[in-house]
Amino acid sequence: MKNRVKMARLEKLMTQQSLAEQVNVTRQTIGLIEKGEYNPSLKLCCNIAYVLEKTLDDLFWEVH
Amino acid sequence: MIKSWFSVFLPEDEYKRQKSLYFFAEASVIIPIFLVVSLLINKLFFSINYEFLTILALGLFGLYILLRYSISGIEYISVSTKAEFNNKKKKTFVQSINFSFIFGLLYLVLVDLPNSRDNWFQFTLLLVVIFILFFTINYISLKKSYQKNMDLMD
């Protein structure tokens, strides 16, 4: 699933490791989400959105 | 997280948990197939010792999960630089020696004490094989994890 997690994370000058620690997953999982190779659970999506101060739409809604 | 007693066997991280769950599920499908085939062989061709079959089924179950886990690259999540990789490789080497040593010690205490030169040779050979297997599986896992982590880096 395409998403804008990486962009939002870089906007906040955050590393993958730092985001991973704040949402309680591994850095590998964050990397996979950013690459669109893993679809996170709704709970994890919400946690990421909360930490990055974005809405779910901002991060995960695909605009065609 | 779905409530189940099985959760205690699964990692905390949700990606690792999902992957591990698949490995267990795949192994749980393979084992009944293996048992049905064994049952047919037992009925149609020759009888198989049930003790041997049980150990074989358990071994297959464990080995399948171990191999799938090792080649998936999800074990060493923090290894993403060459220095970390080399450092972990050294640690894996030492761990493999320790494991073989403890295995050998337990074997001598609990199973059998070799009583001839040939038996000692076989025992040493067994330890070398165990060392090679242990190191190889861990090295593959490390290498796969390193490659995967590098691909996913910032």
Backbone of each chain as ProteinMPNN parsed JSONL, in Angstrom:
{"seq_chain_A": "MKNRVKMARLEKLMTQQSLAEQVNVTRQTIGLIEKGEYNPSLKLCCNIAYVLEKTLDDLFWEVH", "coords_chain_A": {"N_chain_A": [[0.838, -1.192, 0.0], [0.63, 2.115, -0.982], [1.972, 4.989, 0.651], [2.404, 7.968, 2.704], [4.222, 8.033, 4.746], [7.019, 8.12, 5.044], [7.66, 10.647, 3.985], [6.303, 12.331, 5.779], [7.625, 11.682, 8.111], [10.231, 12.54, 7.56], [9.745, 15.232, 7.325], [9.386, 15.875, 9.96], [11.902, 15.578, 10.856], [12.759, 13.111, 11.784], [14.189, 9.95, 12.655], [14.019, 6.578, 11.298], [14.401, 4.764, 13.327], [13.798, 6.228, 15.632], [11.066, 6.814, 15.241], [10.122, 4.206, 15.194], [10.654, 3.375, 17.825], [8.924, 5.02, 19.231], [6.411, 4.168, 18.445], [6.454, 1.632, 19.202], [7.445, -0.58, 17.641], [9.657, -2.478, 15.43], [12.548, -1.068, 13.72], [12.774, -2.171, 11.26], [10.16, -2.834, 10.609], [9.022, -0.297, 10.298], [10.474, 0.543, 8.075], [9.546, -1.285, 6.16], [6.855, -0.565, 6.029], [7.062, 2.041, 5.028], [8.083, 1.501, 2.53], [5.95, 0.329, 1.415], [5.631, -2.365, 1.622], [4.503, -3.694, 3.658], [1.371, -3.889, 5.198], [0.228, -2.067, 7.774], [-1.478, -2.647, 10.952], [-4.652, -1.191, 11.93], [-4.424, -0.032, 14.393], [-1.665, 0.425, 14.613], [-1.341, 2.176, 12.468], [-2.786, 4.366, 13.445], [-1.221, 5.031, 15.67], [1.188, 5.769, 14.425], [0.302, 7.957, 12.928], [-0.451, 9.641, 15.021], [2.019, 10.139, 16.329], [3.422, 11.39, 14.253], [1.912, 13.567, 13.949], [-0.215, 13.778, 12.099], [-3.121, 13.142, 10.021], [-4.955, 10.083, 9.431], [-5.803, 10.067, 6.834], [-3.984, 11.877, 5.665], [-1.668, 10.364, 5.709], [-2.228, 7.765, 4.71], [-4.275, 7.705, 2.787], [-5.006, 7.099, -0.54], [-4.738, 9.203, -3.24], [-6.273, 9.354, -6.295]], "CA_chain_A": [[0.0, 0.0, 0.0], [1.403, 3.371, -1.049], [1.661, 5.893, 1.761], [3.299, 9.131, 2.804], [4.832, 7.979, 6.083], [8.42, 8.559, 4.978], [7.658, 12.09, 3.788], [5.872, 12.959, 7.034], [8.683, 11.458, 9.096], [11.35, 13.421, 7.216], [9.303, 16.597, 7.661], [9.588, 16.057, 11.409], [13.33, 15.298, 11.073], [12.786, 11.937, 12.655], [14.776, 8.761, 12.025], [13.159, 5.387, 11.349], [14.578, 4.169, 14.656], [13.077, 7.043, 16.605], [9.626, 6.567, 15.036], [9.869, 2.813, 15.603], [10.625, 3.306, 19.3], [7.736, 5.72, 19.747], [5.178, 3.409, 18.172], [6.684, 0.294, 19.765], [7.719, -1.656, 16.665], [11.078, -2.458, 15.062], [12.876, -0.161, 12.614], [12.502, -2.937, 10.043], [8.723, -2.711, 10.325], [8.796, 1.058, 9.762], [11.035, 0.52, 6.723], [8.635, -2.049, 5.295], [5.636, 0.248, 5.839], [7.412, 3.154, 4.14], [8.265, 0.971, 1.167], [4.67, -0.229, 0.972], [5.723, -3.829, 1.584], [3.725, -4.261, 4.767], [0.196, -3.1, 5.567], [0.111, -2.105, 9.242], [-2.819, -2.729, 11.54], [-5.258, 0.129, 12.135], [-3.862, 0.495, 15.644], [-0.324, 0.951, 14.321], [-1.546, 3.354, 11.607], [-3.193, 5.469, 14.329], [-0.054, 5.404, 16.482], [2.129, 6.481, 13.554], [-0.319, 9.253, 12.624], [-0.397, 10.447, 16.245], [3.413, 10.569, 16.552], [3.826, 12.294, 13.176], [0.944, 14.684, 13.985], [-0.936, 13.791, 10.823], [-4.337, 12.317, 10.073], [-4.813, 8.832, 8.661], [-5.94, 10.459, 5.423], [-2.707, 12.473, 5.231], [-0.622, 9.345, 5.566], [-2.539, 6.504, 4.015], [-5.314, 7.759, 1.76], [-4.437, 7.217, -1.886], [-5.496, 10.101, -4.119], [-6.076, 8.91, -7.693]], "C_chain_A": [[0.883, 1.256, 0.0], [1.008, 4.253, 0.128], [2.676, 7.033, 1.807], [3.98, 9.195, 4.175], [6.255, 8.527, 6.046], [8.515, 10.086, 4.862], [7.334, 12.813, 5.103], [6.953, 12.818, 8.111], [9.862, 12.397, 8.838], [11.013, 14.89, 7.505], [9.554, 16.906, 9.134], [11.041, 15.784, 11.821], [13.527, 14.113, 12.029], [13.446, 10.769, 11.926], [13.769, 7.601, 12.1], [13.196, 4.785, 12.747], [13.753, 4.902, 15.709], [11.562, 6.826, 16.478], [9.26, 5.167, 15.528], [9.745, 2.698, 17.122], [9.349, 3.932, 19.852], [6.431, 4.973, 19.486], [5.327, 1.939, 18.566], [6.722, -0.847, 18.742], [9.212, -1.607, 16.337], [11.295, -1.483, 13.889], [12.571, -0.833, 11.266], [11.031, -2.791, 9.628], [8.401, -1.337, 9.74], [9.306, 1.123, 8.315], [10.103, -0.178, 5.736], [7.353, -1.259, 5.006], [5.928, 1.371, 4.838], [7.576, 2.7, 2.69], [6.982, 0.383, 0.596], [4.677, -1.742, 0.909], [4.995, -4.496, 2.748], [2.569, -3.324, 5.099], [-0.003, -3.168, 7.072], [-1.329, -2.227, 9.708], [-3.346, -1.306, 11.741], [-4.674, 0.792, 13.382], [-2.486, 1.135, 15.39], [-0.409, 2.192, 13.429], [-1.881, 4.567, 12.473], [-2.01, 5.961, 15.156], [0.948, 6.222, 15.657], [1.584, 7.889, 13.262], [-0.224, 10.186, 13.83], [1.022, 11.007, 16.468], [3.848, 11.591, 15.494], [2.914, 13.517, 13.067], [0.264, 14.878, 12.622], [-2.226, 13.008, 10.997], [-4.073, 11.042, 9.274], [-4.918, 9.132, 7.169], [-4.62, 11.0, 4.878], [-1.69, 11.388, 4.897], [-0.989, 8.204, 4.621], [-3.586, 6.587, 2.9], [-4.682, 7.983, 0.392], [-5.308, 8.117, -2.736], [-5.2, 9.705, -5.559], [-6.155, 10.082, -8.659]], "O_chain_A": [[1.751, 1.431, 0.855], [-0.149, 4.261, 0.549], [3.656, 7.059, 1.062], [4.272, 10.275, 4.689], [6.649, 9.305, 6.914], [9.323, 10.729, 5.533], [8.002, 13.775, 5.483], [7.163, 13.724, 8.917], [10.422, 12.977, 9.768], [11.88, 15.68, 7.878], [9.885, 18.032, 9.506], [11.357, 15.764, 13.011], [14.354, 14.144, 12.941], [13.279, 10.618, 10.716], [12.803, 7.645, 12.862], [12.176, 4.354, 13.284], [13.103, 4.289, 16.555], [10.864, 6.674, 17.481], [8.237, 4.967, 16.184], [8.858, 2.019, 17.637], [8.768, 3.436, 20.818], [5.46, 5.132, 20.226], [4.451, 1.116, 18.3], [6.131, -1.909, 18.936], [9.946, -0.793, 16.897], [10.359, -1.129, 13.173], [12.178, -0.189, 10.293], [10.716, -2.645, 8.447], [7.609, -1.223, 8.805], [8.647, 1.689, 7.443], [9.905, 0.291, 4.616], [6.834, -1.28, 3.889], [5.144, 1.619, 3.922], [7.248, 3.428, 1.754], [6.936, -0.012, -0.568], [3.843, -2.345, 0.233], [4.891, -5.721, 2.806], [2.761, -2.118, 5.261], [-0.367, -4.221, 7.597], [-2.27, -1.949, 8.963], [-2.581, -0.342, 11.725], [-4.46, 2.004, 13.422], [-2.187, 2.225, 15.879], [0.352, 3.143, 13.607], [-1.339, 5.654, 12.271], [-1.82, 7.166, 15.321], [1.483, 7.228, 16.125], [2.314, 8.878, 13.34], [0.049, 11.376, 13.681], [1.195, 12.191, 16.758], [4.559, 12.546, 15.806], [3.111, 14.383, 12.214], [0.189, 15.985, 12.088], [-2.408, 12.301, 11.988], [-3.091, 10.945, 8.539], [-4.219, 8.536, 6.35], [-4.19, 10.637, 3.783], [-0.949, 11.493, 3.92], [-0.162, 7.742, 3.835], [-3.759, 5.628, 2.148], [-3.923, 8.931, 0.191], [-6.489, 7.832, -2.936], [-4.05, 9.714, -5.998], [-6.013, 9.898, -9.867]]}, "seq_chain_B": "MIKSWFSVFLPEDEYKRQKSLYFFAEASVIIPIFLVVSLLINKLFFSINYEFLTILALGLFGLYILLRYSISGIEYISVSTKAEFNNKKKKTFVQSINFSFIFGLLYLVLVDLPNSRDNWFQFTLLLVVIFILFFTINYISLKKSYQKNMDLMD", "coords_chain_B": {"N_chain_B": [[-4.481, -6.693, 19.513], [-5.127, -10.134, 18.862], [-6.723, -12.189, 21.231], [-5.204, -14.969, 22.515], [-3.873, -18.034, 23.773], [-1.697, -18.727, 22.385], [-0.323, -16.481, 21.802], [1.802, -16.029, 23.515], [3.937, -17.29, 22.377], [4.692, -15.723, 20.334], [6.416, -12.944, 18.699], [6.719, -9.485, 19.898], [6.661, -7.314, 18.11], [4.559, -6.234, 15.466], [4.807, -6.918, 12.697], [6.746, -8.949, 12.716], [5.367, -10.722, 14.302], [3.175, -11.396, 12.719], [4.444, -12.618, 10.527], [5.745, -14.778, 11.817], [3.55, -16.183, 12.736], [2.486, -17.094, 10.337], [4.529, -18.881, 9.623], [4.292, -20.845, 11.596], [1.695, -21.684, 11.02], [1.976, -22.701, 8.417], [3.71, -24.835, 8.911], [2.002, -26.319, 10.481], [0.226, -27.219, 8.643], [1.751, -28.757, 6.968], [2.64, -30.881, 8.611], [0.281, -32.59, 9.246], [-0.139, -33.511, 6.592], [2.245, -34.865, 6.119], [1.946, -36.844, 8.069], [-0.308, -38.233, 7.144], [0.675, -39.242, 4.722], [2.687, -40.848, 5.753], [1.109, -42.662, 7.141], [-0.203, -43.931, 5.026], [1.985, -45.108, 3.727], [2.729, -46.802, 5.728], [0.492, -48.526, 5.809], [0.358, -49.522, 3.184], [2.935, -50.249, 2.23], [5.411, -50.662, 4.023], [5.982, -51.199, 7.538], [6.279, -48.481, 9.833], [8.19, -47.483, 12.54], [6.509, -46.163, 15.321], [7.608, -44.487, 17.225], [9.878, -43.463, 16.013], [8.642, -42.133, 13.929], [7.196, -40.166, 15.294], [9.256, -38.617, 16.386], [10.443, -37.799, 14.015], [8.362, -36.287, 12.861], [8.087, -34.219, 14.734], [10.63, -33.12, 14.529], [10.616, -32.279, 11.868], [8.629, -30.331, 11.976], [9.776, -28.421, 13.739], [12.171, -27.841, 12.355], [11.251, -26.812, 9.935], [9.986, -24.393, 10.71], [12.172, -23.09, 11.856], [13.941, -22.839, 9.646], [12.398, -21.296, 7.87], [12.1, -19.001, 9.377], [14.759, -18.215, 9.619], [15.547, -17.64, 6.955], [13.916, -15.556, 6.374], [14.849, -13.163, 7.242], [14.207, -11.657, 9.526], [15.236, -11.818, 12.011], [17.593, -10.482, 13.055], [17.174, -7.481, 13.777], [18.523, -5.097, 14.189], [20.845, -4.956, 12.746], [22.42, -3.233, 10.401], [24.632, -2.076, 9.276], [27.958, -2.533, 7.892], [29.895, -2.844, 9.856], [28.371, -3.554, 12.118], [27.378, -5.935, 11.178], [29.721, -7.509, 10.881], [30.57, -7.585, 13.53], [28.44, -8.938, 14.737], [28.676, -11.325, 13.405], [31.024, -12.367, 14.419], [30.201, -12.743, 17.073], [28.231, -14.655, 16.658], [29.783, -16.762, 15.81], [31.238, -17.358, 18.131], [29.105, -18.008, 19.817], [28.226, -20.315, 18.529], [30.338, -22.057, 19.009], [30.175, -22.202, 21.801], [27.619, -23.349, 22.055], [28.015, -25.874, 20.833], [29.9, -26.907, 22.578], [28.48, -27.026, 25.049], [26.463, -28.78, 24.261], [28.011, -31.062, 23.76], [28.997, -31.575, 26.314], [26.618, -32.116, 27.754], [25.837, -34.349, 26.35], [27.864, -36.158, 27.016], [27.403, -36.404, 29.775], [24.667, -37.13, 30.03], [24.01, -38.999, 27.991], [26.08, -40.839, 26.777], [29.391, -42.04, 27.415], [32.147, -41.987, 25.419], [33.994, -44.939, 24.728], [36.099, -45.837, 23.277], [38.751, -45.214, 20.9], [37.687, -44.834, 18.377], [35.012, -44.233, 18.989], [35.353, -41.794, 20.302], [36.27, -40.301, 18.2], [34.022, -40.299, 16.549], [32.295, -38.899, 18.215], [33.568, -36.395, 18.339], [33.342, -35.679, 15.686], [30.583, -35.435, 15.512], [30.178, -33.18, 17.1], [31.484, -31.275, 15.552], [29.856, -31.263, 13.267], [27.483, -30.332, 14.401], [28.309, -27.792, 15.215], [28.862, -26.64, 12.692], [26.296, -26.721, 11.505], [24.754, -25.14, 13.31], [26.129, -22.69, 13.168], [25.908, -22.123, 10.423], [23.097, -21.879, 9.98], [22.537, -19.682, 11.647], [24.221, -17.809, 10.479], [23.143, -17.527, 7.919], [20.672, -16.437, 8.596], [21.545, -14.044, 9.749], [22.825, -12.806, 7.574], [20.689, -12.537, 5.763], [19.04, -10.867, 7.261], [20.64, -8.606, 7.46], [20.853, -7.835, 4.767], [18.171, -7.277, 4.232], [17.64, -5.237, 6.08], [19.391, -3.267, 5.146], [18.241, -2.671, 2.688], [15.95, -1.43, 3.541], [16.695, 0.851, 4.784], [16.87, 4.37, 5.752]], "CA_chain_B": [[-3.957, -8.058, 19.345], [-6.123, -11.173, 19.093], [-6.404, -12.898, 22.466], [-5.026, -16.409, 22.375], [-2.735, -18.503, 24.565], [-0.567, -18.878, 21.481], [0.392, -15.188, 21.734], [3.044, -16.071, 24.305], [5.024, -17.811, 21.531], [4.909, -14.808, 19.212], [7.14, -11.708, 19.041], [5.941, -8.282, 20.209], [6.522, -6.489, 16.912], [3.421, -6.795, 14.726], [5.234, -7.538, 11.433], [7.394, -10.218, 13.07], [4.329, -11.599, 14.838], [2.389, -11.908, 11.594], [5.289, -13.547, 9.772], [5.949, -15.993, 12.621], [2.27, -16.901, 12.752], [2.41, -17.795, 9.051], [5.461, -20.019, 9.634], [3.672, -21.886, 12.429], [0.52, -22.192, 10.297], [2.461, -23.527, 7.297], [4.213, -26.089, 9.492], [0.842, -27.059, 10.987], [-0.431, -27.855, 7.487], [2.704, -29.756, 6.443], [2.717, -32.058, 9.492], [-0.783, -33.568, 8.96], [0.099, -34.134, 5.277], [3.35, -35.808, 6.354], [1.42, -37.982, 8.841], [-1.203, -39.023, 6.272], [1.561, -39.975, 3.799], [3.333, -41.904, 6.562], [0.065, -43.656, 7.427], [-0.397, -44.694, 3.784], [3.197, -45.93, 3.547], [2.632, -47.825, 6.772], [-0.56, -49.479, 5.432], [0.538, -50.126, 1.861], [4.28, -50.742, 1.905], [6.131, -51.268, 5.152], [5.609, -50.555, 8.805], [7.229, -47.484, 10.353], [8.18, -47.407, 13.997], [5.784, -44.934, 15.687], [8.504, -43.606, 17.987], [10.699, -42.809, 14.991], [7.741, -41.248, 13.189], [6.886, -39.017, 16.161], [10.457, -37.76, 16.446], [10.613, -37.226, 12.675], [7.327, -35.255, 12.677], [8.45, -33.08, 15.586], [11.833, -32.538, 13.936], [10.198, -31.594, 10.644], [7.885, -29.152, 12.426], [10.745, -27.445, 14.262], [13.129, -27.461, 11.315], [10.563, -25.969, 8.951], [9.818, -23.052, 11.289], [13.519, -22.517, 12.026], [14.477, -22.443, 8.35], [11.592, -20.185, 7.336], [12.432, -17.834, 10.198], [16.129, -17.815, 9.309], [15.702, -17.03, 5.627], [13.016, -14.403, 6.208], [15.597, -11.94, 7.561], [13.538, -10.843, 10.558], [15.794, -12.117, 13.335], [18.527, -9.454, 13.537], [16.547, -6.235, 13.301], [19.354, -3.893, 14.361], [22.081, -5.06, 11.96], [22.228, -2.579, 9.104], [25.909, -1.575, 8.739], [28.975, -3.583, 7.73], [30.556, -3.037, 11.162], [27.435, -4.318, 12.965], [27.313, -7.273, 10.603], [30.95, -8.233, 11.247], [30.547, -7.774, 14.98], [27.445, -9.987, 15.026], [29.21, -12.574, 12.837], [31.979, -12.876, 15.418], [29.421, -13.221, 18.218], [27.564, -15.891, 16.231], [30.827, -17.79, 15.785], [31.505, -17.731, 19.53], [27.879, -18.679, 20.295], [28.189, -21.656, 17.941], [31.321, -22.859, 19.753], [29.589, -22.436, 23.131], [26.501, -24.291, 21.916], [28.569, -27.214, 20.571], [30.565, -27.328, 23.808], [27.44, -27.399, 26.031], [25.838, -29.982, 23.729], [28.959, -32.153, 23.987], [29.038, -31.828, 27.751], [25.359, -32.775, 28.117], [25.865, -35.671, 25.728], [28.748, -37.004, 27.829], [26.795, -36.619, 31.088], [23.342, -37.758, 29.987], [23.816, -40.088, 27.015], [27.099, -41.886, 26.72], [30.794, -41.651, 27.458], [32.834, -42.833, 24.441], [34.95, -45.823, 25.407], [37.213, -46.231, 22.412], [39.257, -44.122, 20.074], [36.704, -44.645, 17.298], [33.843, -43.544, 19.554], [35.746, -40.401, 20.545], [36.342, -39.668, 16.884], [32.631, -40.061, 16.129], [31.764, -37.855, 19.092], [34.153, -35.123, 17.882], [32.731, -35.403, 14.384], [29.216, -34.989, 15.804], [30.271, -31.798, 17.587], [31.848, -30.42, 14.408], [28.647, -31.139, 12.433], [26.559, -29.458, 15.136], [28.866, -26.431, 15.115], [28.665, -26.146, 11.32], [24.855, -26.496, 11.31], [24.342, -24.008, 14.144], [26.718, -21.468, 12.627], [25.364, -21.862, 9.085], [21.719, -21.376, 10.1], [22.591, -18.326, 12.206], [24.876, -16.919, 9.516], [22.153, -17.244, 6.863], [19.707, -15.526, 9.195], [22.224, -12.755, 9.904], [23.061, -12.244, 6.236], [19.382, -12.147, 5.219], [18.572, -9.714, 8.038], [21.493, -7.48, 7.076], [20.44, -7.402, 3.42], [16.829, -6.707, 4.32], [17.738, -3.963, 6.798], [20.044, -2.287, 4.271], [17.247, -2.263, 1.678], [14.88, -0.636, 4.148], [17.248, 2.006, 5.509], [16.466, 5.738, 5.373]], "C_chain_B": [[-5.047, -9.088, 19.673], [-5.724, -11.972, 20.335], [-6.341, -14.404, 22.226], [-3.833, -16.821, 23.235], [-1.483, -18.61, 23.698], [0.279, -17.599, 21.395], [1.711, -15.208, 22.492], [4.237, -16.57, 23.473], [5.421, -16.82, 20.43], [5.634, -13.533, 19.643], [6.196, -10.527, 19.275], [5.641, -7.465, 18.946], [5.468, -7.085, 15.974], [3.789, -7.441, 13.394], [5.86, -8.917, 11.7], [6.363, -11.232, 13.556], [3.523, -12.235, 13.701], [3.175, -12.936, 10.78], [5.445, -14.88, 10.516], [4.69, -16.851, 12.635], [2.077, -17.698, 11.455], [3.32, -19.027, 9.054], [4.881, -21.179, 10.446], [2.496, -22.526, 11.685], [0.944, -23.108, 9.153], [2.944, -24.885, 7.818], [3.054, -26.956, 9.977], [0.032, -27.692, 9.86], [0.459, -28.997, 6.978], [2.691, -31.039, 7.294], [1.56, -33.052, 9.281], [-0.607, -34.27, 7.615], [1.18, -35.211, 5.413], [2.827, -37.06, 7.084], [0.501, -38.866, 8.004], [-0.357, -39.865, 5.306], [2.24, -41.138, 4.543], [2.364, -43.042, 6.862], [-0.159, -44.558, 6.211], [0.786, -45.629, 3.532], [3.144, -47.116, 4.512], [1.627, -48.926, 6.405], [-0.203, -50.259, 4.175], [1.906, -50.784, 1.63], [4.984, -51.437, 3.073], [5.814, -50.513, 6.434], [6.723, -49.614, 9.286], [7.073, -47.453, 11.865], [7.549, -46.087, 14.44], [6.642, -43.944, 16.463], [9.36, -42.773, 17.021], [9.887, -41.767, 14.243], [7.429, -39.986, 13.996], [8.061, -38.048, 16.2], [10.676, -37.049, 15.107], [9.628, -36.083, 12.443], [7.657, -34.01, 13.498], [9.657, -32.339, 15.017], [11.492, -31.728, 12.698], [9.489, -30.286, 10.978], [8.86, -28.044, 12.866], [11.673, -26.917, 13.193], [12.494, -26.524, 10.291], [10.45, -24.536, 9.465], [11.172, -22.353, 11.409], [14.079, -22.007, 10.699], [13.726, -21.258, 7.756], [11.939, -18.884, 8.062], [13.82, -17.292, 9.818], [16.243, -17.108, 7.964], [14.788, -15.819, 5.408], [13.714, -13.081, 6.54], [14.955, -11.07, 8.623], [14.157, -11.041, 11.943], [16.662, -10.98, 13.89], [18.068, -8.084, 13.04], [17.462, -5.015, 13.375], [20.638, -3.927, 13.543], [21.878, -4.431, 10.576], [23.511, -1.952, 8.549], [26.913, -2.738, 8.684], [29.641, -3.908, 9.073], [29.675, -3.875, 12.101], [27.353, -5.767, 12.497], [28.529, -8.108, 11.026], [31.006, -8.541, 12.734], [29.61, -8.933, 15.365], [27.946, -11.346, 14.519], [30.189, -13.22, 13.822], [31.24, -13.464, 16.611], [28.734, -14.547, 17.897], [28.55, -17.051, 16.237], [31.106, -18.3, 17.206], [30.31, -18.489, 20.12], [27.811, -20.12, 19.791], [29.159, -22.587, 18.667], [30.747, -23.211, 21.131], [28.482, -23.488, 23.078], [27.016, -25.719, 21.732], [29.214, -27.774, 21.833], [29.542, -27.81, 24.848], [26.734, -28.684, 25.579], [26.712, -31.204, 24.026], [29.003, -32.568, 25.451], [27.787, -32.59, 28.215], [25.302, -34.195, 27.566], [26.696, -36.638, 26.584], [28.102, -37.358, 29.172], [25.519, -37.465, 30.99], [23.221, -38.977, 29.066], [24.88, -41.178, 27.138], [28.508, -41.303, 26.798], [31.539, -42.55, 26.462], [33.931, -43.676, 25.117], [36.078, -46.333, 24.51], [37.623, -45.041, 21.556], [38.274, -43.783, 18.948], [35.494, -43.856, 17.777], [34.137, -42.071, 19.837], [35.798, -39.628, 19.232], [34.938, -39.314, 16.384], [31.993, -38.921, 16.923], [32.283, -36.469, 18.647], [33.535, -34.701, 16.556], [31.313, -34.85, 14.562], [29.22, -33.515, 16.243], [30.603, -30.832, 16.455], [30.624, -30.188, 13.519], [27.656, -30.185, 13.098], [27.02, -28.005, 15.065], [28.581, -25.847, 13.733], [27.189, -25.82, 11.075], [24.393, -25.243, 12.038], [24.844, -22.688, 13.548], [26.094, -21.109, 11.283], [23.965, -21.267, 9.168], [21.72, -19.931, 10.624], [23.225, -17.327, 11.235], [23.904, -16.533, 8.399], [21.141, -16.213, 7.377], [20.29, -14.113, 9.316], [22.382, -12.049, 8.563], [21.748, -11.721, 5.636], [18.861, -10.905, 5.931], [19.326, -8.461, 7.622], [21.061, -6.92, 5.72], [19.086, -6.694, 3.47], [16.876, -5.332, 4.997], [18.389, -2.88, 5.946], [19.063, -1.753, 3.231], [16.228, -1.291, 2.246], [15.382, 0.616, 4.861], [16.777, 3.323, 4.926], [16.985, 6.14, 4.005]], "O_chain_B": [[-5.792, -8.929, 20.64], [-4.572, -12.38, 20.488], [-7.312, -15.02, 21.789], [-2.892, -16.046, 23.406], [-0.36, -18.587, 24.2], [1.436, -17.629, 20.975], [2.638, -14.478, 22.142], [5.392, -16.311, 23.811], [6.374, -17.057, 19.687], [5.502, -13.085, 20.782], [5.025, -10.568, 18.896], [4.522, -6.993, 18.745], [5.474, -8.288, 15.714], [3.153, -8.416, 12.993], [5.56, -9.9, 11.023], [6.457, -12.426, 13.271], [3.231, -13.431, 13.712], [2.648, -13.981, 10.397], [5.3, -15.956, 9.936], [4.753, -18.078, 12.557], [1.576, -18.822, 11.471], [2.939, -20.086, 8.555], [4.965, -22.339, 10.042], [2.32, -23.744, 11.711], [0.346, -24.163, 8.942], [2.635, -25.933, 7.252], [3.115, -28.183, 9.895], [-0.761, -28.603, 10.101], [-0.032, -30.063, 6.607], [2.727, -32.146, 6.756], [1.816, -34.248, 9.147], [-0.883, -35.463, 7.49], [1.044, -36.318, 4.891], [3.212, -38.184, 6.762], [0.52, -40.091, 8.131], [-0.631, -41.047, 5.096], [2.347, -42.251, 4.027], [2.731, -44.216, 6.842], [-0.289, -45.775, 6.338], [0.608, -46.792, 3.17], [3.463, -48.253, 4.163], [1.872, -50.107, 6.655], [-0.416, -51.468, 4.089], [2.003, -51.774, 0.905], [5.125, -52.66, 3.087], [5.429, -49.344, 6.41], [7.913, -49.902, 9.167], [5.962, -47.402, 12.392], [7.978, -45.017, 14.008], [6.445, -42.732, 16.382], [9.537, -41.566, 17.19], [10.365, -40.669, 13.958], [7.401, -38.881, 13.454], [7.897, -36.835, 16.067], [11.039, -35.873, 15.059], [9.994, -35.04, 11.901], [7.521, -32.886, 13.016], [9.709, -31.109, 15.017], [12.011, -30.63, 12.499], [9.723, -29.261, 10.339], [8.771, -26.899, 12.422], [11.939, -25.718, 13.117], [13.119, -25.566, 9.838], [10.774, -23.585, 8.754], [11.297, -21.168, 11.1], [14.618, -20.903, 10.622], [14.33, -20.334, 7.211], [12.055, -17.821, 7.452], [14.024, -16.083, 9.711], [16.945, -16.104, 7.84], [14.876, -15.143, 4.383], [13.234, -12.01, 6.167], [15.145, -9.853, 8.617], [13.662, -10.499, 12.931], [16.496, -10.564, 15.036], [18.529, -7.6, 12.007], [17.214, -4.012, 12.706], [21.447, -3.004, 13.641], [21.247, -5.021, 9.699], [23.488, -1.359, 7.471], [26.739, -3.769, 9.334], [29.913, -5.066, 9.388], [30.157, -4.779, 12.783], [27.271, -6.696, 13.301], [28.395, -9.249, 11.467], [31.435, -9.62, 13.144], [29.943, -9.779, 16.195], [27.675, -12.382, 15.125], [30.187, -14.434, 14.03], [31.59, -14.536, 17.106], [28.659, -15.443, 18.737], [28.21, -18.172, 16.616], [31.195, -19.504, 17.444], [30.48, -19.481, 20.828], [27.399, -21.026, 20.516], [28.849, -23.754, 18.911], [30.821, -24.358, 21.572], [28.406, -24.384, 23.919], [26.535, -26.652, 22.374], [29.094, -28.964, 22.126], [29.715, -28.869, 25.451], [26.442, -29.562, 26.391], [26.223, -32.239, 24.48], [29.042, -33.755, 25.778], [27.877, -33.567, 28.959], [24.797, -35.114, 28.211], [26.291, -37.772, 26.84], [28.24, -38.484, 29.65], [25.321, -38.396, 31.77], [22.426, -39.879, 29.327], [24.593, -42.3, 27.557], [28.768, -40.206, 26.305], [31.558, -43.767, 26.646], [34.686, -43.186, 25.957], [36.899, -47.15, 24.926], [36.942, -44.017, 21.499], [38.061, -42.618, 18.613], [35.007, -42.951, 17.099], [33.282, -41.209, 19.637], [35.42, -38.458, 19.164], [34.688, -38.22, 15.879], [31.258, -38.096, 16.38], [31.523, -35.503, 18.59], [33.243, -33.525, 16.334], [30.899, -33.927, 13.861], [28.382, -32.72, 15.817], [30.08, -29.719, 16.398], [30.378, -29.068, 13.07], [27.064, -29.333, 12.435], [26.209, -27.099, 14.876], [28.12, -24.712, 13.61], [26.865, -24.776, 10.508], [23.723, -24.389, 11.458], [24.102, -21.712, 13.437], [25.786, -19.945, 11.025], [23.671, -20.269, 8.51], [21.001, -19.073, 10.112], [22.83, -16.163, 11.173], [23.843, -15.376, 7.984], [20.803, -15.252, 6.685], [19.62, -13.122, 9.024], [22.11, -10.855, 8.435], [21.695, -10.623, 5.082], [18.312, -10.001, 5.301], [18.738, -7.393, 7.451], [20.921, -5.71, 5.543], [18.884, -5.657, 2.838], [16.233, -4.386, 4.544], [17.995, -1.715, 6.008], [19.043, -0.561, 2.927], [15.704, -0.435, 1.532], [14.601, 1.351, 5.465], [16.346, 3.398, 3.776], [16.729, 7.255, 3.551]]}, "name": "protein", "num_of_chains": 2, "seq": "MKNRVKMARLEKLMTQQSLAEQVNVTRQTIGLIEKGEYNPSLKLCCNIAYVLEKTLDDLFWEVHMIKSWFSVFLPEDEYKRQKSLYFFAEASVIIPIFLVVSLLINKLFFSINYEFLTILALGLFGLYILLRYSISGIEYISVSTKAEFNNKKKKTFVQSINFSFIFGLLYLVLVDLPNSRDNWFQFTLLLVVIFILFFTINYISLKKSYQKNMDLMD"}
